């Protein structure tokens, strides 16, 4: 993973971590459920964006290398992994 992409992901994960602590605090403070749900939905969106960035990096970096080097088995395995990931998302 390139340094810039890694730094971006780590920054986003740190933000998510802080947001999660804030949601835990909301629960502890007995905040109204709709407010907590709204914040958990925001967290889910943030995590989804991290997943998109990871998959994009995987495709941009790993798939390109495998294609350039003619590793058809590795490309097929990567394809299967990505299909499995998206099938989990649909559940």
QUIJO-V736223 format. One record per residue. N is the residue number from 1. RES is the residue in three letters. SS is DSSP state (helix for helix, strand for strand, loop for the rest). BURIAL is 1 if it has 16 or more other C-alpha atoms within 10 Angstrom, else 0. D_CENTER is the distance of its C-alpha to the mean C-alpha in whole Angstrom. Layout:
n/res/ss/burial/d_center
N/RES/SS/BURIAL/D_CENTER
N/RES/SS/BURIAL/D_CENTER
This chain:
n/res/ss/burial/d_center
1/UNK/loop/0/14
2/UNK/loop/0/16
3/UNK/helix/0/17
4/UNK/helix/0/16
5/UNK/helix/0/13
6/UNK/helix/0/12
7/UNK/helix/0/14
8/UNK/helix/0/12
9/UNK/helix/1/9
10/UNK/helix/0/11
11/UNK/helix/0/13
12/UNK/helix/1/10
13/UNK/helix/0/9
14/UNK/helix/0/13
15/UNK/helix/0/13
16/UNK/helix/1/11
17/UNK/helix/0/13
18/UNK/helix/0/16
19/UNK/helix/1/15
20/UNK/helix/0/15
21/UNK/helix/0/18
22/UNK/helix/0/20
23/UNK/helix/1/19
24/UNK/helix/0/21
25/UNK/helix/0/24
26/UNK/helix/1/24
27/UNK/helix/0/24
28/UNK/helix/0/27
29/UNK/loop/0/29
30/UNK/loop/0/29
31/UNK/loop/0/28
32/UNK/loop/0/28
33/UNK/helix/0/25
34/UNK/helix/0/25
35/UNK/helix/0/23
36/UNK/helix/1/21
37/UNK/helix/0/20
38/UNK/helix/0/19
39/UNK/helix/1/17
40/UNK/helix/1/15
41/UNK/helix/0/14
42/UNK/helix/0/13
43/UNK/helix/1/11
44/UNK/helix/0/9
45/UNK/helix/0/9
46/UNK/helix/1/8
47/UNK/helix/0/5
48/UNK/helix/0/5
49/UNK/helix/0/5
50/UNK/helix/1/3
51/UNK/helix/0/2
52/UNK/helix/0/6
53/UNK/helix/1/6
54/UNK/helix/1/6
55/UNK/helix/0/8
56/UNK/helix/0/10
57/UNK/helix/1/11
58/UNK/helix/0/12
59/UNK/helix/0/14
60/UNK/helix/0/16
61/UNK/helix/0/16
62/UNK/helix/1/17
63/UNK/helix/1/18
64/UNK/helix/0/21
65/UNK/helix/0/22
66/UNK/helix/1/23
67/UNK/helix/0/24
68/UNK/helix/0/26
69/UNK/helix/0/27
70/UNK/loop/0/28
71/UNK/loop/0/26
72/UNK/helix/0/26
73/UNK/helix/0/25
74/UNK/helix/0/22
75/UNK/helix/1/21
76/UNK/helix/0/22
77/UNK/helix/0/20
78/UNK/helix/1/17
79/UNK/helix/0/18
80/UNK/helix/0/18
81/UNK/helix/0/15
82/UNK/helix/0/13
83/UNK/helix/0/15
84/UNK/helix/0/15
85/UNK/helix/0/11
86/UNK/helix/0/12
87/UNK/helix/0/15
88/UNK/helix/0/13
89/UNK/helix/0/11
90/UNK/helix/0/15
91/UNK/loop/0/16
